């Protein structure tokens, strides 16, 4: 089904990979692309996909919390979503004037954090690394740090936004109220600010 009409894909932040200009990732021997008004990026039936064995499955949880956060709780309890522009602006105001101190949290695992992370432009401090190897351990981070985060504006981010959905719920349940997350994650941020 077309992603626009399939109920499983409503409100999904699609990220399609392209090679060069505007051509989706296809095998080098792929056929020509369709060029109709409905979906100009859809491959023709003769195209060879770059990952022909790729399978998509509907699963109970994409990111496991060990049952701590139910997917139905997310819309009611998640943090405030910030566009890349809002996130960037809040970072630039960190601790200035009457703006609250920011706690910048990287919700990715330690390996990803070590590859690269945000730095508070005002203080020069790198984003907090919760030191996770699995996402389910974020709850322990929340238990250990919630008290010191309660009076701060929390800005959190991950790669594409999925982990932040659950992480913000976990942190808010520990009493931290001002929890904000980068909508679309680093991927959307870099689309806007990657050259800066």
BELPEKA-V754518 format. One line per field, one symbol per residue. ss: DSSP state (2 for helix, 1 for strand, 0 for the rest). burial: + if it has 16 or more other C-alpha atoms within 10 Angstrom, else -. A space follows every 10 residues. Layout:
ss: ???
burial: ???
//
This chain:
ss: 0000002220 0000000110 0011010000 0010000000 0010000010 0000000000 0000000000 2222222001 1102222222 2200000000 0111110002 2222200010 0000010110 0000222222 2222222220 0011111000 0222222222 2220000011 1100222222 222000
burial: ---------- ---------- ---+++---+ --+------- +-+---+++- ---------- ---++---+- ---+--++++ ++++--+--+ +-+++----- +++++++++- -++---++-+ -----+++++ ++--+++++- ++---+--++ -+++++++++ ++++++++++ ++++-+++++ +++++++++- ------
//
